[in-house]
């Protein structure tokens, strides 16, 4: 009844779109990253040169890549710390109705504008913003805090707020593997809540923890909106660096940076999939 | 109540942390919405007697924004059509692909993980080499890569309501593939299809990073708004942001309520 030929026919529209629009241009970029800049044509010519990669080493570009990945990992950990209790609340504590409301509340941000949500943090973190207002009124500070906005702190908050829903859904999928009887058994044998959490719930939800981390890590490492909206003048993330390099039309360098980042991110996704079977999380059919 | 979660201290703690998550996600946009009803120039919450639609009315006279809105609506409509049809076909393919399923799933969602700036840049240089000048179509092609993985996942999630036994029974009774698909599968995955339509539309309409390298002379709405947000322009930007947030949340809410109603 199921036929592989029909499967391929049905798959072809999405396959062609993904290959032609997604993978082919990226492959071209990888190849072109080894070409050389030709001042005569304002374009690049075929070559096998590592010059662009050597340029990554200049003016601290490696450092930007490394710190971007570090910030992304930090954002992912923070999202897990905030998202895990929320997932526990939805799965174990909330009533059926309340759980649906919470799931809805965490779905809406996926599809509302990342730009507007990052922009709205300016109103909260700015010199005359909500937080400075509260702190001044409460008499905790006498001068508005400057480091709240246009800083690494603001970028981190923006990333957490943007990508928090990406940890909650893998966690919810993983929590379905925690049978209520396991918890009852642990309780019967005298385990307290923390012990049950650490020895049963967390180990069983490892694939979800890992998938959630990976989603936020990859999204944050490639993010541009949050940095452009909330970062300081010197703030650099990978995407800002690529924009800067493109402003001086240094194509090979932009392609080389893109290649390094793509290898790191796609590599992380594929490794994660091989180790934890990400696809299994979504498959209950 | 699940075993292990009976103590009120534990529940209180979990609820408090959940509240933190909700505040992080919702406080700023809700505050912005409040600010948008303040007739004053300085961003702050309006006093209760002072709520005004002044900036919302001013939106009607922003010609540039309206042109950008038109462009974004056109792009989002095209993206929605193509991505929904491709996602339904891709999800139907998933049923047939047997052991290739996981590879197929991974292939379709992989573009979601490619940073928007890099994907936009790669597409733009390739289009440039093909002598394809940037216009709304090039933006739409870029947005397709962002919308399709989500649309596919949503349709696939609704596939869980299609039991193998339904299809086997229909096949036993002599129904061919078309008949089974039209009479069984499509009606069952309808909530997923509606989700794919709404989500594709919103993802394209709101997309920013993938547009910047692909856009032609006419900006899309998010690009236009980005400029206005950084030039410290008039509070109409709060009204427009508030309006977009409200409509997006409402649309997602309707889709979710429909899905929940069908299940519940």
Interface residues (C-beta under 8 A of the other chain):
Chain A: X1 X2 X3 X4 X6 X7 X8 X9 X10 X11 X12 X13 X14 X15 X17 X18 X21 X22 X24 X25 X26 X28 X29 X32 X82 X83 X85 X86 X88 X89 X92 X93 X100 X102 X103 X104 X105 X106 X107 X108 X109 X110 X111 X112 X113 X114 X115 X116 X117 X119 X120 X121 X122 X123 X124 X128 X130 X157 X160 X161 X164 X165 X168 X180 X183 X184 X186 X187 X193 X196 X218 X219 X221 X222 X223 X224 X225 X228 X229 X238 X239 X242 X243 X246 X251 X254 X258 X261 X262 X265 X266 X269 X273 X277 X278 X279 X280 X282 X283 X284 X285
Chain B: X2 X3 X4 X5 X7 X10 X11 X13 X14 X15 X17 X18 X20 X21 X22 X24 X25 X26 X27 X28 X29 X31 X32 X35 X42 X43 X44 X82 X85 X86 X87 X89 X90 X92 X93 X94 X95 X96 X97 X98 X100 X101 X102 X104 X105 X106 X107 X108 X110 X111 X113 X114 X115 X116 X117 X118 X119 X121 X122 X123 X125 X126 X141 X142 X144 X145 X148 X150 X152 X153 X156 X157 X159 X160 X162 X167 X168 X171 X177 X198 X199 X202 X203 X206 X208 X209 X213 X222 X225 X226 X229 X241 X244 X245 X248 X249 X251 X252 X253 X256 X257 X260 X264
